[in-house]
Amino acid sequence: MLPNSTITANLVGQKLGQYHLISGLGGNEFFTVYKAYYRGAYDYVAVKVLHSSLLGSPGFIDRFQNLPGAFADIDHHSICKLYECGIQDDMFYLVTEFIDGVSLAREIESRQRKNQSFSLTEITFIVQAIGQSIDYANGLNLFHGHIKPANILFTQEGVPVLTDFELSSLIDPAEFQSVSTTSFTDIQRDIKALGWVLYQLAGGKTPDPSPANGTLRIFDEAAAYYSAHMLELLKAIIHKAIEPTPDNHFQRAMEMVEALQTLIHLDEPVTHISCTAQTSSVKQITVATDTPRKFKAMPGMCPYQGLFAFHEENAQLFFGREIFIDQLVNMVQQKPIIMVTGPSGSGKSSVVYAGLVPYLRQSGGWKIVALRPGLEPIQALAATLSPLLVTDMTETERSQKNYQLAEEMLCQHISLFELVTQILQDNHAGQQMLLVIDQFEELYTLCSDENIRRHFLDMIVDATSAPVFQRKFYVVLTLRVDFLGQVLSHRAFADRLYQADIKLGPMNRSELKRAIENPATQQGVTFEDGLIERILNDVGNEPGTLPLLQFALTQLWSAQHESQLTHQAYEEINGVTGALARYADHIYEALDTFSQAQARRVLMRLVRPGESTEDTRRLAYRSELDEVDWQLA
C-alpha cells in the first residue's frame, strides 16, 4: 500500500541546507511543503520534506539518489522544475521551483460554488498545456502517475504547471502498480488521469474511479453554457479518455487535445472568465507552440502584462520595440558587453527577455543564463553558473560548490573567463553563452561593499576581453539611466561600453499604437472608435508610463463588452493616469484601520530613498518584519 499521511514537525523558521523555511504551503500523504529562500537567490523555492512513512519502502535510498539524474534533462514550461535533493538530520527533502499561484482544484471549487463554468477555450488551454508535458516526459521515459487538479498550479502569468512529477520515481514500483490500472502503459495511465481532469473542468463532480456502467453524471452547470450538440461531443472525448480498454484509449495526450481543438471552431460560449479563486487576477493565459518557451495567447485571455515585464513566454504579445530589438540583436554579434539603459518603466527588461532572448534561443547555439546582482553579486554569479559546471549534484554538494566557487572568484583563484570556458568545453560544446544581468543598478543600491562591486566589474571586463575570433561569452545588462554615472566611474568597464549601449527612450505614437492595439487584435477584440487615440493622448511622451499603460489595459480588458473595449469602461477605470491609483485605493480602503497602518509600514520597506537619484524599489526580507506585519505581507 502507499504510505498513509505522516505529520512532520513544523519546520517554519528553520534551515535545511542553505534554505530558510519561511512558511508552510500544505502537503499531502507523501510530504510537507514549505516556501523557502536562500541568500544570493532572488526567487523563492519550494522545499518538500518527505514523510517518514515514504522512506521505508524497499529501494527508496537508491531511487532518491538517482532522482537528480533522472530529471536533469527536464525543461518544459508546464513541468515544475526539480532543483536539488538533500538529506539533513535524517530528513529527506526535495527543492523545486516555487509556483506562486492558485491550484486548479481550488479554481474548480470556486467556480462550482459560484455556479460558473470554464469556457471551452480555457478547458482546451489547460488540457493542452498538461497534455504537452505528459507527451514530453514520456519521450524521456518519465511518467507522473497521479495527475489531478490539486497538483496543477497556475503561475502569475497564467501558465498551468504540473507539480509533483518526481513522486512516481520515489514510490516503490510494486506499490505504485498496485493502485494503478495494470493493463495500461505508464503514459496511458497519465492520459486517463488527464481525462478525469477534463471531466471536472467540463462540470463534473469529483470523479469516482469506478463510475457505474461508465456513466458520467455531469454537466448540470455546463448545460447553461454549451449547446446540447457540444455537450455530446465533449462527453464522447471524455469517455474515450477514461476508456477502460487500453486499445480504445487515446495513445498520446495530444490526441485528446486535437479532439478538443476541433470543438473550439464549433462553439465558443464564453469569451472571458476571470480566475475567481485567485486574489490577484491572472494576467494572461497562453499556450505553447512547437518552439521551446514561446507561447501564443488563447482567445479571451488578457494579453497585457500590467505592472510586470514581458518575458520569453509572452514574446508574441510584445509590440512596439521592434527597432530596438533589431539593434540589440545586431549589436550582440559585434560587442561582448551591451547595456540597455533608460528611465524606470521604459521597458528595458522586456526588450531583453521578450525580444533578444527568444531570438537567440530560436537561432540555436546559445546557452542563456540570467541573474540580478542583489546584496551579494559574486555569490549570485556563483549560484547561477555552478549548476552549469556540475550538473549532477545533491543539495549539500551544490551548496558547498556555490560557496566554494564564490570564494575562489573572490580570491581570484579562478576567473570568470576560465569558468565560462570550462562550462562550455565540458557541458555545452559548440555553444556561446549569454549572461543577462537585469536591474544592474542593484550593484549600487543593494551591495554596500565597494571592493565587491569593483571586483565584480573587473571579472566581467576580463571575461569579455577575448578577441573576436575566440569570443564565446557575452553580457547584456539593463540599467536605470540615473545610475549611469556610477557605472561609468569604473574606467575599464566604461571603455568596454564604448558604443555598446542602447538608450531606450519613450515609445513614439506609432509604437504605442502597436503595443495597445496588436495584442487585442490577436484575440479578436476591438477598440471602440476613437478610444486608441484617446489613450495615446493620455499617455503622452512622458518616460516611464509603460507600466501604467499596461495596467490600465488589463483593467480595461476585464471590463470589455461583447469583445469590445469601450469609452465607458475606460472612464470607469479612471484612464491611464488613474487606473492604478483607483485600484490601490480600492484595496487599501477595504482594510481596517490597523491593517492600513501595517500596509504603510510594509510598503515603506519596499522603497530605497535615492541619494542624488530617484527612489528605487528594494527587496524586503522576512527578518525585517514582525510576525503581525508579515501575515499581511
LINTA-V174718 format. One line per field, one symbol per residue. phi: phi as a letter, one per 30 degrees, with the letter a starting at -180 (. if undefined). burial: 1 if it has 9 or more other C-alpha atoms within 8 Angstrom, else 0. A space follows every 10 residues. Layout:
# LINTA-V174718
phi->???
burial->???
This chain:
# LINTA-V174718
phi->.ddddbdcdd cejcbchccc dcadcjlbdc accbdbbbdj cbbdbccccd dddddddeid eddddddedd cdcdabdcbd dccabbbbhi ccbccbeccc adddeddddd dddchcbddd ddededdddd dddddddddc ibbcjadaed ccccdddicd bdcidddddc deedddddcc dddcdedddd dddddddeed ddjddeddeb dehidccbid ddddcbdddd dddddddded dcedcedcce cbdddddddd dddeddabdb dabddddcdc dddacbbdcd deicbbddei cdcccidcdd bedcddccbj cedddddddd dddcbdbbcc bldeicjddd dddccddddd dddiibccbb acdidbdddd ddddcddddb dcbddddded dedddddddd didbcddddd edddddbbdi cccccccdhd ddecdcdccd ddeddddedd eddccddedc dbbbbbbcbd ddcdeddddc edddddddhb bcccdddddd dddddddddd eecicccdei dddddddddi cddicddddd ddddddddcd bhibccdddd dddiiddcdd dddddddddd ddeddddeed dddddcbced cibddbdbdc ceddcddddd ddd
burial->0000110000 0100001011 1111000011 1111111001 1001111111 1011101001 0011001100 1000010111 0111111000 0111111110 1111111101 1100001111 1111111111 1111111100 0011001111 1111111111 1110110111 1100111100 0001001111 1111111111 1111001000 1000000010 1110110001 1011001111 1110010011 0111111011 1011000101 1000011100 0111111100 0011111100 1111110001 1111101111 1001101110 1100111111 1111111111 1111111111 1000111111 1111111111 1111011110 0011110110 1110110111 0001111111 0111100100 1111111111 1111111000 0111111111 1111000000 1011111111 1011001101 0011011001 1101011000 1111111111 1010111100 1100110110 0011111111 1111111001 0011110011 0011111111 0100000000 1000110110 1100111100 0000010100 0000100011 000
